[in-house]
Amino acid sequence: MNEKQKLLRKQMAPYEKSNILASVWQILNTIVPFFVLWFLSYKSLSISYLLTFSLAVVAAGFLVRTFIIFHDCCHYSFFKNRTANKILGTLTGILTFFPFSQWQHDHSVHHATSSNLDKRGTGDIWMLTVEEYLQASPLKKWQYRLYRNPLVMFVLGPIYVFLLKNRFNRKGARSKERWNTYLINMAIVIIISSMCWAIGWKPFLLVEGPIFLISGSAGIWLFYIQHTFEDSYFEGDQEWEYVRAAVEGSSFYKLPKLLQWLTGNIGYHHVHHLSPRVPNYKLEEAHNQTPPLQTVPTITLKTSINSLKFHLWDEQQKRFIGFKDAVFFSKIK
């Protein structure tokens, strides 16, 4: 790490302290409206399902914002007290269907290895280099293409991640992590069973279904776009640098103010990767007050759609390319 990189990390220090009033206010303006919207969605079933669906879309936005609180708790950045982070993280994990301790582990690995070509596989979106893809078996190529298909990734993806993958402990997990997963799974089963008993399983699914799918798809999209853009940064372990991976390998997703608020400022992903201890409500300020961070790769709603065509990392050109480009390059070699 050179002197400029060290200085950049030091410049984050003033923003790494949480504010109890800001944190409590965020809980009140996020989780309370979510429950109100859920209740209104249920009540609107007797009026019009179009109204129900509309309210569910808004509720999904607040659930994404709830996940950002969960995410901050995993980094111990939402409260100063670690126990308070664990408690709130577990509660918001129940709401978002995420096991707190398990995801905390995987996400920490993601931060420590993001953009490192030799340390992929934990907490990341599956990504192959051009050479890896060209040398892969037909079955693996088919699996990778299927995985990268937008329908699979953003529609079926939430069902797999939230209902299947997150329900099981990882291999080698310690007892506290395992019991946290069991606790969250048990709480989810009890809550869903109670809701189905109280209001009926059909009304429950008609309300929770769209909230779950929309928020899940939005969450996967955000994670995808934050590391999949044309001129991203990926290097082998020998050349990999943490600060460069943070500011060049994580995007600044410049969203309209309403979407920025609903997504808890996570569009300032370069700031978050540079310093995970900065709470979400200070990410924008850290970006605005740090000139070097204002020159990072910037993506908008319009330009982010282009990322759907980026499937493989070209180590020679240092950029993402599509499947057709990979086949073309292989023919001219």
C-alpha positions, -999 to +999 in steps of 0.1 A: +000+000+000+016+033-011+013+066+008-016+079-013-036+048-005-028+050+032-039+086+033-071+077+015-079+051+042-071+076+070-095+101+055-123+077+062-117+077+100-139+107+108-169+089+092-164+056+109-183+065+141-220+057+143-245+081+157-271+066+180-298+092+172-293+087+134-293+049+139-325+049+159-342+073+135-333+050+107-349+021+125-381+042+130-383+054+094-376+021+079-389-009+099-420+008+112-432+019+077-425-016+064-449-032+089-475-005+082-472-011+045-475-049+050-507-044+070-522-020+045-513-044+017-532-072+035-562-049+042-563-038+005-569-074-006-606-068-001-604-038-024-581-045-053-551-067-059-536-040-081-536-018-050-522-046-029-494-051-054-486-014-056-483-012-018-462-044-018-438-028-043-433+001-019-429-023+011-403-042-009-383-009-011-384-006+027-373-042+031-343-035+009-336-006+033-340-029+062-314-052+047-290-023+046-294-020+084-288-057+087-257-053+065-243-025+087-249-046+118-228-073+102-200-048+100-206-036+135-210-001+121-247+006+129-242+008+167-210+013+187-219-016+209-212-050+193-240-068+212-265-043+200-254-049+164-257-087+169-293-084+184-306-060+157-287-079+131-304-111+141-339-095+142-335-078+108-320-111+096-354-127+104-372-101+084-349-104+054-345-142+056-307-139+062-288-158+089-268-131+107-236-149+118-233-170+086-237-140+063-214-119+084-187-145+079-192-148+041-195-111+036-163-104+056-145-128+033-160-110+003-146-077+015-111-092+021-110-109-013-131-087-036-116-084-071-089-110-062-089-135-091-072-162-070-096-159-040-130-161-056-158-182-043-171-169-010-198-142-009-193-134-046-213-136-078-199-165-098-175-151-124-151-168-149-123-153-169-122-157-207-096-184-205-114-203-178-146-203-198-130-214-231-112-243-213-144-253-194-163-285-202-196-281-222-215-289-190-198-261-170-202-237-199-240-244-199-242-241-161-224-207-162-245-194-191-277-205-172-264-188-140-257-156-158-291-155-175-311-125-161-342-146-156-323-171-135-302-146-116-328-120-108-360-140-107-351-175-096-320-163-078-339-148-048-358-181-043-326-201-042-306-177-021-332-168+005-352-200+008-326-227+002-289-215+004-293-194+035-312-220+055-281-243+059-249-237+078-217-236+059-191-263+063-168-256+092-191-231+109-186-227+147-213-235+172-224-199+178-228-194+140-247-226+137-271-218+166-277-183+152-288-199+119-310-224+138-326-195+158-333-174+127-348-204+108-370-213+138-382-177+141-390-175+104-410-208+106-429-197+137-437-163+122-448-176+088-469-204+104-485-179+128-493-155+100-508-183+078-529-194+108-541-159+116-549-145+081-548-176+059-520-189+037-534-174+005-536-138+017-501-142+033-486-154+000-504-127-020-488-100+002-455-115+011-448-131-023-443-099-043-425-082-014-401-111-011-394-115-049-391-078-057-368-070-027-348-101-034-344-093-071-334-057-062-309-069-037-292-093-061-292-066-088-275-041-065-248-066-056-243-076-092-240-040-105-216-030-077-189-053-091-199-060-127-191-030-149-169-028-180-137-012-166-137-028-132-106-040-114-095-076-110-060-089-104-042-121-093-032-123-057+004-111-063-008-078-079-040-073-060-043-042-038-071-036-012-075+001-019-076-002-057-100-031-053-123-009-032-123+023-053-118+008-088-135-026-084-166-013-066-189+011-085-205+044-076-241+037-085-256+072-088-293+067-082-322+092-080-325+105-045-356+084-036-339+052-047-307+062-030-327+066+002-345+033-002-313+015-009-295+030+021-268+048+001-253+015-009-247+029-043-216+045-027-202+011-027-166+023-033-167+041+000-182+011+017-155-012+005-128+013+013-141+014+049-168-010+059-171+007+094-187+038+078-224+035+086-247+038+056-260+072+065-225+087+063-214+072+030-226+101+009-208+126+031-176+106+030-178+105-008-186+143-011-158+153+013-131+131-002-120+144-037-101+112-048-134+092-044-153+115-068-133+102-098-142+065-094-163+046-120-198+060-120-229+041-132-264+055-136-297+037-139-294+040-177-258+028-181-262+000-155-284-019-180-252-024-201-238-046-174-262-074-183-240-081-213-208-085-193-202-121-185-165-128-185-134-110-173-108-106-200-074-106-182-056-093-213-078-062-218-086-057-181-124-055-187-156-074-188-168-088-222-197-109-234-199-145-245-199-136-282-167-115-278-150-144-260-158-168-289-146-142-314-113-137-296-108-175-294-111-178-332-085-151-340-059-164-316 
